[in-house]
């Protein structure tokens, strides 16, 4: 996976993965332990937008045939698991 679409997908995977970890390990504790619900609102919004961008890039990659269906499903599923995007990025980097 070394075409421009694949590189954009890798960047989106990493960015979405970082936003997910910030949401889980920084914003959520701030909401529940420091009574700062706005942290989850803004970080959650950003994470949601990044997730939608990743899904659109996966769809574009499927349509343009720059990524196969099996790999796109694997990327999607890994994006739902904490630390999953970093594991799949390592696999994408190797291929």
C-alpha positions in Angstrom: 0.0 0.0 0.0 2.2 2.8 -1.2 -0.1 5.0 -3.3 -1.2 8.5 -2.3 -4.6 7.3 -1.1 -3.0 4.7 1.1 -0.7 7.3 2.6 -3.7 9.5 3.4 -5.4 6.5 5.0 -2.3 5.8 7.1 -2.2 9.5 8.3 -6.0 9.4 9.1 -5.6 6.1 11.0 -2.8 7.6 13.2 -4.6 10.9 13.7 -7.9 9.1 14.6 -6.1 6.8 16.9 -4.4 9.6 18.8 -7.7 11.4 19.1 -9.4 8.2 20.5 -6.7 7.9 23.1 -7.0 11.6 24.1 -10.7 11.1 24.4 -10.4 8.0 26.6 -7.5 8.8 28.8 -7.6 12.6 29.1 -11.1 14.0 28.3 -13.1 11.3 30.0 -11.2 11.5 33.3 -11.5 15.3 33.2 -15.2 15.0 32.8 -15.8 12.6 35.6 -13.0 13.5 38.1 -12.5 17.2 37.5 -16.1 18.1 36.5 -15.1 19.4 33.1 -17.7 18.1 30.6 -16.6 20.4 27.9 -13.4 18.4 27.5 -15.4 15.4 26.2 -17.7 17.7 24.1 -14.8 19.2 22.1 -12.5 16.2 22.0 -15.4 13.9 21.2 -16.5 16.2 18.4 -13.0 16.2 16.9 -12.6 12.5 17.3 -16.0 11.9 15.5 -15.0 14.2 12.7 -11.7 12.3 12.3 -13.5 9.0 12.3 -15.8 10.2 9.6 -12.9 11.4 7.5 -11.2 8.0 7.9 -14.4 6.2 6.8 -14.7 8.5 3.7 -11.1 7.8 2.8 -11.6 4.1 3.2 -14.7 4.3 0.9 -12.7 6.4 -1.6 -9.9 3.8 -1.5 -12.4 1.0 -2.2 -14.0 2.9 -5.1 -10.7 3.7 -6.6 -9.5 0.2 -6.0 -6.3 1.4 -4.2 -7.2 -0.7 -1.2 -8.9 -4.1 -1.1 -12.1 -4.8 0.8 -10.5 -7.1 3.4 -7.9 -4.6 4.4 -10.4 -1.8 4.6 -12.6 -3.8 6.9 -9.5 -4.6 9.0 -8.6 -0.9 9.3 -12.2 0.0 10.2 -12.4 -2.7 12.9 -9.0 -1.7 14.3 -10.1 1.9 14.5 -12.8 0.9 17.0 -10.3 -0.7 19.5 -8.0 1.4 21.7 -4.4 1.1 20.3 -5.8 -0.8 17.3 -4.9 2.0 14.9 -1.3 1.8 15.9 -1.1 -1.9 15.3 -2.8 -1.7 11.9 -0.5 1.3 11.0 2.5 -0.9 11.6 1.1 -3.6 9.3 0.2 -1.0 6.6 3.7 0.4 6.8 5.2 -3.0 6.2 3.1 -3.7 3.1 
